[in-house]
C-alpha cells in the first residue's frame, strides 16, 4: 500500500519561495508518475506539475519558469520548489501518484497562502 505525506506549506509574502515535499512510503515500484495539484477556495483541483517515471516533467502555464518539480529516489520524496510566489498561487496543494494500474492516490494536502 502506497501512502503520500505532504509537508512544507505555510504563509509567505508575494515574491517569496516555499518548497513542498511529498514523502512516499509503501510499494513505490507500482508508481508510474507523480504530481502536484492545487485547489483554490471555491475552485476545482488543477494540476500544477507532474514528473513521470522517466523524469519527464510538465507544468501548468501559470507556473512555468517559477515552479520546479523534482524527486530524490534515495529518499522516496518528490519536491515542488515554488519561487516568485503570487497571491493567485494560494490554495491547498495535494501530492498525487498514478499507479501502473492507473489508480490515483492522494496525500492529505498542505495549505499555501501567499499574501500581497
VENWO-V444609 format. One record per pair of residues at least 6 apart in sequence whose ideal C-beta (glycine too) atoms are under 8 Angstrom apart, sorted by the first residue. I is the first residue (numbers start at 1). GAP is how many residues later the second one is. Records with the same first field share a line. If there is no record, write none. Layout:
I=GAP / GAP
This chain:
1=25 / 26
2=22 / 23 / 24 / 25 / 26 / 28 / 29 / 95 / 97 / 103
3=21 / 22 / 23
4=18 / 19 / 20 / 91 / 92 / 93 / 101 / 102 / 103
5=17 / 18 / 20 / 90 / 102 / 103
6=14 / 15 / 16 / 87 / 88 / 89 / 101 / 102 / 103 / 104
7=13 / 14 / 16 / 103
8=10 / 11 / 12 / 13 / 102
9=9 / 11 / 84 / 101 / 102 / 103
10=8 / 101 / 102 / 103
11=102 / 103 / 104
12=6 / 73 / 100 / 101 / 102 / 103
13=101 / 102
14=71 / 72 / 73 / 100 / 101 / 102
15=69 / 70
16=69 / 98
17=64 / 65 / 66 / 67 / 68
18=64 / 67 / 94
19=60 / 61 / 62 / 63
20=16 / 59 / 60 / 62 / 73 / 75 / 90 / 92
21=56 / 57 / 58
22=12 / 14 / 55 / 56 / 57 / 58 / 73 / 85
23=52 / 53 / 54
24=7 / 10 / 52 / 53 / 54 / 73
25=51
28=48
30=69 / 70 / 71
31=22 / 66 / 67 / 68 / 69
32=20 / 21 / 66 / 67 / 68
33=17 / 18 / 19 / 20 / 64 / 65
34=16 / 17 / 37 / 44 / 61 / 62 / 63 / 64
35=12 / 13 / 14 / 15 / 16 / 34 / 60 / 61 / 63
36=11 / 12 / 13 / 14 / 33 / 42 / 44 / 57 / 58 / 59 / 60
37=8 / 9 / 10 / 11 / 56 / 57 / 59
38=7 / 8 / 10 / 51 / 53 / 54 / 55 / 56 / 74
39=6 / 7 / 52 / 53 / 55 / 70
40=48 / 50 / 51
41=50
43=48
45=49
46=14
47=13
48=11 / 12 / 15 / 19 / 32 / 45
49=8 / 9 / 10 / 11 / 14 / 18 / 19 / 20 / 31
50=7 / 8 / 19
51=6 / 18 / 19 / 20 / 27
55=16
57=12
59=8 / 10
62=26
63=19 / 26
66=16 / 17 / 18 / 19
67=13 / 14 / 15 / 16
68=11 / 12 / 13 / 15
69=9 / 10 / 11 / 12
70=8 / 9 / 11
71=6 / 7 / 8
72=7
78=17
80=13
82=7 / 30
85=27 / 29
86=28
87=27 / 28 / 29
88=26
89=23 / 25
90=22 / 23 / 24
91=20 / 21
92=17 / 18 / 19 / 20
93=16 / 17 / 18 / 19
94=12 / 13 / 15
95=11 / 12
96=8 / 9 / 10 / 11
97=7 / 8
98=6 / 7
99=6
